Amino acid sequence: MKRLLATLLAAACLAGCSAQDTSSQGTTLPAAPAAESHSLTVYCDLPEGSAGRTALSAYAGSRSVTVEFVSGEEGLASADLALLSAPPDSAEGWTDLTADSMLSAAASRAGLPAEGQEGVTALPMGRTLYAYWADSNMLTALLGEDCVTDLQNASWTEWSNFADKLTAWIDSPAETGLTLNGKAYTLPAEKPEAAAGLEGVFAMSGGDESAYLGGALFTNVLLAAGSEYTDQTLTGPLNGLYSAIALEADHTAGDSARTMQDAAGALGAGTALLYRGLLSDIVSVTGSDAAQSLVPLPVKCQLEDSDLSNEEYNLSGLMNYPTLACAGYLAVPDNGSANLEEAASAILWLYGSGDGNTRLTDELYLVTPWNTASDSTPLGALQVQLVSTGILPEVVLTSTQCADLAKAGANVVAASGRSTATRTAFVQAVLAGLGVP
């Protein structure tokens, strides 16, 4: 195990910690109460197959509890617990977890409430790397040794040209030269065995708005804008993000209406080279063993120096690092019918039990809210190493903002063709979603 000590601007530092006893790593939590009804209704806006759903299903299996995932306003009105892509907009309609002694201890373990904050409505599931994920064996077969580092540090022009040339190569393999990070590479004359099933560059769940949920996709844009969100600080970076989403849409393997599970499965099956999303979700879908050869590539946007209004970041910092993002949030609806004891049982199992901790770190590759992460596998060790050397910290948005921005991203894919009007509509929709005049 590793203990996460601090996050600095675009990097986070880790120090060794071999302790498995989670009670030694912060607040000691009470034992999870025994479930009486043996059922838990969970309102959820995360996609099927996500790490959050898998974690709660693991709780259900461990405690012989039946979990039902629901959605929509009717589902929220009857839910005991909520699993959310972002924290609630306000405290209204949600239980203050600090008012319950057991859940207050869980909040304290997560370092909540923050200084100056009153009450806690949501607890983070844990963080994980958000990036494009690719199979290193396929990359090496296509481009040769050392290509991963050069892809990670490629310019936007090199990155977009790579997508263009690889798409043409998939349709008609032939020796094709390209440049990455200033170095020459050549796609082979024939498809190598590792890429025999390759159908497209990106495995995008474009028809599913969950592909754009959370603040992770928009983090480099919002960091570029700095502390003041205006049309002047955001328009340039958002135009750059539009180019990235459009590039995905134009180079997608198979049906762009696929779900997150389908898209992650396409990466695992080798029909797509790149999947954008959370490492924890990929592992949740494919399993840990199948994911060990994966490597992250940053989500690149068409950014220019003139787009930066934040002096704390430079262009390479915003272009060349993955994002450390939250996999979901746990909250208890204040709906008059929620079973607080049932909700507390699930939260405390995840936050306080050894089995829950193992599920989060060893099986789902999450950095827990109390700052532990597993390095017991090559992929887990890679994540720990990257978090210690360079990441972008996710800009956390509210649930309403996330929903509005997710719709704006999905609309780019749904639009017929690329045009100035489509680009402008995307920028305006995001500005409106962020509340920018």
C-alpha positions as CSV (number, residue, x, y, z in Angstrom):
1,M,0.0,0.0,0.0
2,K,1.0,3.6,-0.4
3,R,-0.1,6.7,1.5
4,L,-0.9,9.8,-0.5
5,L,0.6,12.7,1.3
6,A,-0.2,15.8,-0.7
7,T,-1.3,17.2,-4.0
8,L,0.7,20.1,-5.4
9,L,-0.6,22.2,-8.4
10,A,0.1,19.6,-11.1
11,A,1.7,16.9,-9.1
12,A,1.0,14.6,-6.1
13,C,3.6,13.0,-3.8
14,L,3.5,9.5,-2.2
15,A,5.4,8.0,0.6
16,G,5.6,4.3,1.5
17,C,3.1,2.7,3.9
18,S,2.8,-1.0,4.3
19,A,0.0,-1.0,6.9
20,Q,-3.1,-2.9,5.9
21,D,-5.0,-1.9,9.1
22,T,-7.1,1.0,7.9
23,S,-7.9,2.1,11.4
24,S,-4.2,3.2,11.7
25,Q,-4.7,5.6,8.8
26,G,-7.0,8.3,10.2
27,T,-10.2,8.3,12.2
28,T,-11.2,4.9,13.6
29,L,-14.7,4.1,12.4
30,P,-17.5,2.2,14.2
31,A,-18.4,-1.2,12.8
32,A,-21.1,-1.0,10.1
33,P,-24.5,-1.7,11.5
34,A,-26.2,-4.9,10.7
35,A,-28.7,-4.5,7.9
36,E,-32.2,-5.3,9.0
37,S,-34.2,-5.0,5.8
38,H,-31.5,-6.7,3.7
39,S,-32.2,-4.4,0.8
40,L,-30.6,-1.1,-0.4
41,T,-32.1,1.2,-3.0
42,V,-29.4,3.3,-4.7
43,Y,-30.1,6.3,-6.9
44,C,-27.3,6.3,-9.4
45,D,-26.2,8.5,-12.4
46,L,-23.0,6.6,-13.1
47,P,-23.1,4.2,-16.1
48,E,-23.5,0.4,-15.9
49,G,-20.2,-1.3,-15.2
50,S,-18.7,1.7,-13.3
51,A,-16.4,1.2,-10.4
52,G,-19.0,2.8,-8.0
53,R,-21.7,0.3,-9.0
54,T,-19.2,-2.5,-8.7
55,A,-18.1,-1.4,-5.2
56,L,-21.7,-1.3,-3.9
57,S,-22.4,-4.6,-5.5
58,A,-19.4,-6.0,-3.6
59,Y,-20.9,-4.7,-0.4
60,A,-24.1,-6.4,-1.2
61,G,-22.4,-9.7,-1.8
62,S,-20.4,-9.4,1.4
63,R,-23.4,-8.5,3.6
64,S,-26.1,-10.6,1.9
65,V,-28.0,-7.4,1.0
66,T,-30.0,-6.9,-2.2
67,V,-29.0,-3.7,-4.0
68,E,-31.4,-2.1,-6.5
69,F,-30.0,0.8,-8.7
70,V,-32.6,3.3,-9.7
71,S,-32.7,6.6,-11.6
72,G,-34.9,9.6,-12.3
73,E,-36.9,11.7,-9.9
74,E,-39.1,8.8,-8.7
75,G,-36.0,6.7,-8.0
76,L,-34.4,9.5,-6.0
77,A,-37.6,10.0,-4.0
78,S,-37.4,6.3,-2.8
79,A,-33.6,5.8,-2.5
80,D,-31.7,5.0,0.7
81,L,-28.4,6.0,-0.8
82,A,-27.2,8.0,-3.9
83,L,-24.1,7.2,-6.0
84,L,-23.4,10.4,-7.9
85,S,-20.9,11.6,-10.6
86,A,-20.6,14.9,-8.8
87,P,-21.5,16.5,-5.4
88,P,-25.0,17.8,-5.1
89,D,-25.6,21.5,-6.0
90,S,-26.7,22.4,-2.5
91,A,-27.6,20.9,0.9
92,E,-31.3,21.1,0.1
93,G,-32.7,17.7,-0.4
94,W,-29.7,15.9,1.1
95,T,-28.8,14.6,4.5
96,D,-26.0,16.4,6.5
97,L,-23.8,13.4,7.2
98,T,-22.1,15.2,10.1
99,A,-25.4,15.0,12.0
100,D,-25.0,11.2,12.3
101,S,-22.3,10.1,14.6
102,M,-21.2,7.1,12.5
103,L,-21.3,9.0,9.2
104,S,-19.6,12.0,10.8
105,A,-16.6,9.7,11.6
106,A,-16.6,8.7,7.9
107,A,-16.6,12.3,6.8
108,S,-13.7,13.1,9.2
109,R,-11.7,10.2,7.7
110,A,-12.1,11.8,4.3
111,G,-10.9,15.2,5.7
112,L,-14.4,16.7,5.6
113,P,-15.9,19.2,6.2
114,A,-13.3,21.4,4.7
115,E,-12.2,24.6,6.5
116,G,-15.1,27.1,6.4
117,Q,-17.6,24.4,5.2
118,E,-20.7,23.7,7.1
119,G,-22.0,20.2,6.9
120,V,-21.2,17.4,4.5
121,T,-23.6,16.1,1.9
122,A,-21.4,13.8,-0.1
123,L,-18.4,11.5,0.5
124,P,-15.9,10.7,-2.3
125,M,-15.6,7.1,-3.4
126,G,-11.9,7.6,-4.2
127,R,-9.7,8.9,-7.0
128,T,-8.2,7.3,-10.0
129,L,-6.4,8.3,-13.2
130,Y,-8.5,9.8,-16.1
131,A,-6.8,9.5,-19.5
132,Y,-6.8,7.8,-22.8
133,W,-5.9,4.2,-22.1
134,A,-4.1,2.0,-24.7
135,D,-2.7,-1.5,-24.7
136,S,1.1,-1.1,-24.6
137,N,1.6,-4.3,-26.7
138,M,-0.5,-2.9,-29.5
139,L,1.2,0.4,-29.4
140,T,4.6,-1.3,-29.6
141,A,3.5,-3.5,-32.4
142,L,2.3,-0.5,-34.4
143,L,5.1,2.0,-33.7
144,G,8.0,0.3,-32.0
145,E,9.7,0.9,-28.7
146,D,9.6,4.2,-26.8
147,C,6.4,5.3,-28.6
148,V,4.4,5.7,-25.4
149,T,6.6,8.5,-24.0
150,D,6.5,10.3,-27.4
151,L,2.7,9.9,-27.7
152,Q,2.4,11.3,-24.2
153,N,4.4,14.4,-25.2
154,A,3.1,14.8,-28.7
155,S,1.9,18.2,-29.8
156,W,-1.7,18.7,-30.9
157,T,-0.7,18.7,-34.5
158,E,1.2,15.5,-34.1
159,W,-1.6,13.9,-32.1
160,S,-4.3,14.8,-34.6
161,N,-2.2,13.7,-37.6
162,F,-1.5,10.4,-35.8
163,A,-5.3,9.8,-35.5
164,D,-5.8,10.7,-39.2
165,K,-3.0,8.5,-40.5
166,L,-3.9,5.6,-38.3
167,T,-7.5,5.6,-39.5
168,A,-6.3,5.6,-43.1
169,W,-3.8,2.8,-42.2
170,I,-6.5,0.6,-40.6
171,D,-8.6,0.9,-43.8
172,S,-5.5,0.2,-46.1
173,P,-2.3,-0.9,-44.3
174,A,0.9,0.5,-45.9
175,E,4.1,1.9,-44.5
176,T,3.2,5.3,-43.2
177,G,5.5,7.9,-41.7
178,L,4.5,10.2,-38.9
179,T,6.1,12.3,-36.2
180,L,5.5,12.2,-32.4
181,N,7.3,14.5,-30.0
182,G,9.6,15.5,-32.9
183,K,10.7,11.9,-33.6
184,A,10.0,9.9,-36.7
185,Y,7.9,6.7,-36.5
186,T,6.5,4.4,-39.2
187,L,3.3,2.4,-39.2
188,P,4.1,-1.1,-40.6
189,A,3.2,-2.3,-44.1
190,E,0.8,-4.9,-42.8
191,K,-1.3,-5.3,-39.7
192,P,0.7,-7.0,-36.9
193,E,-0.9,-9.8,-35.0
194,A,-1.5,-7.6,-31.9
195,A,-3.5,-5.1,-34.1
196,A,-5.3,-7.7,-36.3
197,G,-8.7,-6.8,-34.9
198,L,-8.2,-3.0,-34.9
199,E,-11.2,-1.2,-36.3
200,G,-10.7,2.4,-35.2
201,V,-8.6,4.8,-33.1
202,F,-11.1,5.7,-30.3
203,A,-13.5,3.5,-28.4
204,M,-15.9,6.3,-27.6
205,S,-19.2,6.1,-25.8
206,G,-20.3,9.1,-27.8
207,G,-24.0,8.4,-27.7
208,D,-23.9,8.1,-23.9
209,E,-23.7,11.4,-22.0
210,S,-21.9,9.6,-19.3
211,A,-18.8,9.8,-21.5
212,Y,-18.7,13.5,-20.6
213,L,-19.8,13.4,-17.0
214,G,-17.7,14.8,-14.2
215,G,-15.1,17.6,-14.3
216,A,-12.2,15.4,-15.6
217,L,-12.7,16.0,-19.3
218,F,-13.0,19.8,-18.7
219,T,-10.2,20.0,-16.2
220,N,-7.4,21.3,-18.5
221,V,-9.8,23.9,-20.0
222,L,-10.8,25.1,-16.5
223,L,-7.3,25.2,-15.3
224,A,-6.2,27.1,-18.4
225,A,-8.9,29.7,-17.6
226,G,-7.7,30.2,-14.1
227,S,-9.7,31.4,-11.1
228,E,-12.1,33.7,-13.1
229,Y,-14.5,32.0,-15.6
230,T,-15.5,34.4,-18.3
231,D,-16.1,34.2,-22.0
232,Q,-12.7,35.7,-22.6
233,T,-10.8,33.2,-20.4
234,L,-12.9,30.1,-21.5
235,T,-13.6,30.5,-25.2
236,G,-10.1,29.7,-26.5
237,P,-9.6,26.6,-24.3
238,L,-13.2,25.4,-25.1
239,N,-12.5,25.7,-28.8
240,G,-9.5,23.5,-28.1
241,L,-11.6,20.9,-26.3
242,Y,-14.2,20.9,-29.1
243,S,-11.4,19.9,-31.5
244,A,-10.5,17.0,-29.2
245,I,-14.1,15.7,-29.0
246,A,-14.6,16.2,-32.8
247,L,-11.4,14.2,-33.4
248,E,-12.7,11.4,-31.3
249,A,-16.0,11.4,-33.1
250,D,-14.4,11.4,-36.5
251,H,-12.1,8.4,-35.7
252,T,-14.3,6.2,-33.6
253,A,-14.2,2.4,-33.9
254,G,-17.7,1.0,-34.6
255,D,-20.9,2.4,-33.3
256,S,-20.6,5.8,-31.6
257,A,-23.8,5.1,-29.6
258,R,-22.1,2.3,-27.6
259,T,-22.3,2.4,-23.8
260,M,-19.3,2.9,-21.4
261,Q,-19.2,-0.9,-20.9
262,D,-19.1,-1.5,-24.7
263,A,-16.4,1.1,-25.2
264,A,-14.2,-0.3,-22.5
265,G,-14.8,-3.7,-23.8
266,A,-13.7,-2.6,-27.3
267,L,-10.4,-1.5,-25.8
268,G,-10.1,-4.9,-24.1
269,A,-11.0,-6.8,-27.3
270,G,-8.4,-4.9,-29.4
271,T,-11.0,-3.4,-31.8
272,A,-10.1,0.2,-30.6
273,L,-6.7,1.6,-29.7
274,L,-7.8,4.3,-27.2
275,Y,-10.5,4.5,-24.5
276,R,-11.0,7.8,-22.6
277,G,-12.1,7.4,-19.1
278,L,-11.3,6.3,-15.5
279,L,-8.9,3.5,-14.9
280,S,-11.2,2.2,-12.1
281,D,-14.1,1.9,-14.6
282,I,-11.9,0.0,-17.1
283,V,-10.8,-2.4,-14.4
284,S,-14.4,-2.8,-13.3
285,V,-15.4,-3.8,-16.8
286,T,-12.5,-5.9,-17.9
287,G,-11.0,-7.2,-14.7
288,S,-7.6,-6.5,-13.3
289,D,-5.6,-9.2,-15.1
290,A,-6.8,-8.0,-18.5
291,A,-5.8,-4.4,-17.8
292,Q,-2.2,-5.0,-16.7
293,S,-0.7,-4.0,-20.1
294,L,-2.6,-0.7,-20.3
295,V,-0.8,2.7,-20.3
296,P,-2.3,6.2,-20.0
297,L,-2.0,8.9,-22.6
298,P,-3.2,12.4,-21.7
299,V,-6.4,13.9,-23.1
300,K,-5.0,16.4,-25.5
301,C,-6.8,19.5,-26.6
302,Q,-5.9,22.0,-29.3
303,L,-4.6,24.6,-26.8
304,E,-2.2,27.5,-27.6
305,D,-0.2,29.7,-25.2
306,S,-2.7,32.5,-25.9
307,D,-5.4,30.3,-24.3
308,L,-3.8,30.3,-20.9
309,S,-5.0,32.8,-18.3
310,N,-3.5,30.8,-15.4
311,E,0.2,31.5,-14.6
312,E,0.4,28.4,-12.5
313,Y,0.3,26.1,-15.6
314,N,2.1,26.1,-18.9
315,L,1.1,24.5,-22.1
316,S,3.0,21.3,-21.7
317,G,1.6,20.8,-18.2
318,L,-1.9,21.0,-19.4
319,M,-1.3,18.9,-22.5
320,N,0.9,16.1,-21.3
321,Y,-0.4,14.8,-17.9
322,P,-3.4,12.6,-17.0
323,T,-6.0,13.9,-14.5
324,L,-6.6,12.5,-11.0
325,A,-10.4,12.3,-10.8
326,C,-13.0,11.2,-8.4
327,A,-14.8,7.9,-9.3
328,G,-18.1,9.0,-7.7
329,Y,-19.7,10.4,-4.6
330,L,-21.9,8.8,-1.9
331,A,-24.8,10.8,-0.5
332,V,-28.0,10.2,1.5
333,P,-31.2,11.7,0.1
334,D,-33.3,13.7,2.5
335,N,-36.5,12.3,1.0
336,G,-38.5,11.2,4.0
337,S,-38.1,7.5,3.1
338,A,-34.4,6.9,3.1
339,N,-33.1,4.2,5.5
340,L,-30.2,6.0,7.1
341,E,-29.0,2.8,8.9
342,E,-28.9,0.9,5.6
343,A,-27.0,3.7,3.9
344,A,-24.6,4.0,6.8
345,S,-23.9,0.3,6.6
346,A,-22.8,0.5,3.0
347,I,-20.7,3.6,3.5
348,L,-19.0,2.3,6.6
349,W,-18.3,-1.0,4.9
350,L,-16.4,0.8,2.2
351,Y,-14.8,3.4,4.5
352,G,-14.0,1.2,7.5
353,S,-13.7,-2.5,6.8
354,G,-10.6,-4.3,5.5
355,D,-12.7,-6.1,2.9
356,G,-14.1,-2.7,1.7
357,N,-10.6,-1.2,1.6
358,T,-9.3,-4.2,-0.5
359,R,-12.2,-3.8,-3.0
360,L,-11.4,-0.1,-3.5
361,T,-7.7,-0.3,-3.7
362,D,-6.6,-3.7,-4.9
363,E,-9.6,-4.5,-7.2
364,L,-10.7,-1.1,-8.4
365,Y,-7.4,0.8,-8.3
366,L,-8.8,3.7,-6.3
367,V,-6.8,6.1,-4.2
368,T,-9.0,6.1,-1.1
369,P,-10.3,9.3,0.6
370,W,-7.9,8.5,3.5
371,N,-5.0,8.4,1.1
372,T,-4.0,4.8,0.4
373,A,-3.5,3.1,-2.9
374,S,-2.4,-0.3,-4.0
375,D,0.9,-0.9,-5.8
376,S,0.6,-4.7,-5.7
377,T,0.2,-5.0,-9.5
378,P,2.2,-3.4,-12.3
379,L,-0.7,-1.2,-13.3
380,G,-1.3,-0.2,-9.7
381,A,2.3,0.6,-9.3
382,L,2.2,2.7,-12.5
383,Q,-0.7,4.7,-11.2
384,V,1.1,5.3,-7.9
385,Q,4.3,6.4,-9.7
386,L,2.3,8.8,-12.0
387,V,0.5,10.3,-9.1
388,S,3.8,11.0,-7.5
389,T,5.4,12.6,-10.6
390,G,2.7,14.5,-12.4
391,I,-1.1,14.8,-12.6
392,L,-3.7,17.4,-13.2
393,P,-6.1,17.7,-10.2
394,E,-9.7,17.4,-11.3
395,V,-11.8,20.6,-11.1
396,V,-14.8,19.5,-9.2
397,L,-18.2,20.7,-10.6
398,T,-21.7,20.4,-9.3
399,S,-24.1,17.8,-10.5
400,T,-26.1,20.3,-12.5
401,Q,-23.0,21.7,-14.2
402,C,-21.8,18.2,-15.0
403,A,-25.1,17.3,-16.6
404,D,-25.1,20.4,-18.7
405,L,-21.5,20.0,-19.8
406,A,-22.1,16.3,-20.6
407,K,-25.0,17.2,-22.8
408,A,-22.9,19.7,-24.6
409,G,-20.2,17.1,-25.3
410,A,-22.6,14.5,-26.5
411,N,-24.2,17.1,-28.8
412,V,-20.9,17.5,-30.7
413,V,-21.0,13.8,-31.6
414,A,-24.7,13.9,-32.5
415,A,-24.2,16.9,-34.8
416,S,-24.1,16.0,-38.5
417,G,-20.6,17.1,-39.6
418,R,-18.2,19.7,-38.1
419,S,-19.0,23.3,-38.6
420,T,-18.4,26.7,-37.1
421,A,-22.0,26.7,-35.9
422,T,-21.5,23.3,-34.1
423,R,-18.3,24.6,-32.5
424,T,-20.0,27.8,-31.4
425,A,-23.0,25.9,-30.0
426,F,-20.7,23.7,-27.9
427,V,-18.8,26.7,-26.5
428,Q,-22.0,28.6,-25.7
429,A,-23.6,25.5,-24.0
430,V,-20.6,25.0,-21.8
431,L,-20.5,28.7,-20.8
432,A,-24.2,28.6,-20.0
433,G,-23.7,25.4,-18.0
434,L,-20.9,27.0,-15.9
435,G,-23.1,30.1,-15.3
436,V,-20.9,32.4,-17.3
437,P,-22.7,35.5,-18.5
